[in-house]
Amino acid sequence: MPMEFFIETDKKYGNGVLLNEYAGEISLISAGKPKKGNGTIYMKWAYPQVGKSPGERAIPMGVRLGNATEAIRILRFFLNQLGAQE
């Protein structure tokens, strides 16, 4: 079952972070939720640079963390860097 969790980090513009799972890989994706409309959360997309020109297809702007075990390890590392207690 795919998972998606959104946290709004900027209430003025509706920007936030989406924890997303696709094909068994977990990512943190830059996302937003417009103030008007039905409240649908959308991923922000970009064309990655290949050499000196943009790539042929857009991909979500995010960071791939790997499977659930790897994602937990990576996120715990960053929490520890921020001083979070286990």
BELLIN-V755923 format. One record per residue. N is the residue number from 1. SS is DSSP state (helix for helix, strand for strand, loop for the rest). PSI is psi in whole degrees, -180 to 180 (none if undefined). Layout:
N_SS_PSI / N_SS_PSI
This chain:
1_loop_120 / 2_loop_148 / 3_loop_149 / 4_strand_126 / 5_strand_131 / 6_strand_135 / 7_strand_122 / 8_strand_122 / 9_strand_-12 / 10_strand_95 / 11_loop_-29 / 12_loop_-42 / 13_loop_-3 / 14_loop_17 / 15_strand_155 / 16_strand_-164 / 17_strand_135 / 18_strand_123 / 19_strand_115 / 20_strand_143 / 21_strand_127 / 22_strand_124 / 23_loop_40 / 24_loop_2 / 25_strand_132 / 26_strand_138 / 27_strand_156 / 28_strand_122 / 29_strand_137 / 30_strand_129 / 31_strand_173 / 32_strand_164 / 33_strand_109 / 34_loop_148 / 35_loop_-35 / 36_loop_156 / 37_loop_-160 / 38_loop_8 / 39_loop_14 / 40_loop_135 / 41_strand_133 / 42_strand_144 / 43_strand_147 / 44_loop_133 / 45_strand_154 / 46_strand_158 / 47_strand_112 / 48_strand_146 / 49_strand_132 / 50_strand_106 / 51_loop_-122 / 52_loop_2 / 53_strand_161 / 54_strand_153 / 55_strand_174 / 56_strand_-28 / 57_strand_150 / 58_strand_149 / 59_strand_157 / 60_strand_141 / 61_loop_107 / 62_strand_-174 / 63_strand_123 / 64_strand_130 / 65_strand_-11 / 66_strand_-159 / 67_loop_180 / 68_helix_-42 / 69_helix_-46 / 70_helix_-42 / 71_helix_-42 / 72_helix_-44 / 73_helix_-45 / 74_helix_-46 / 75_helix_-36 / 76_helix_-40 / 77_helix_-49 / 78_helix_-36 / 79_helix_-42 / 80_helix_-38 / 81_helix_-29 / 82_loop_-3 / 83_loop_15 / 84_loop_146 / 85_loop_141 / 86_loop_none
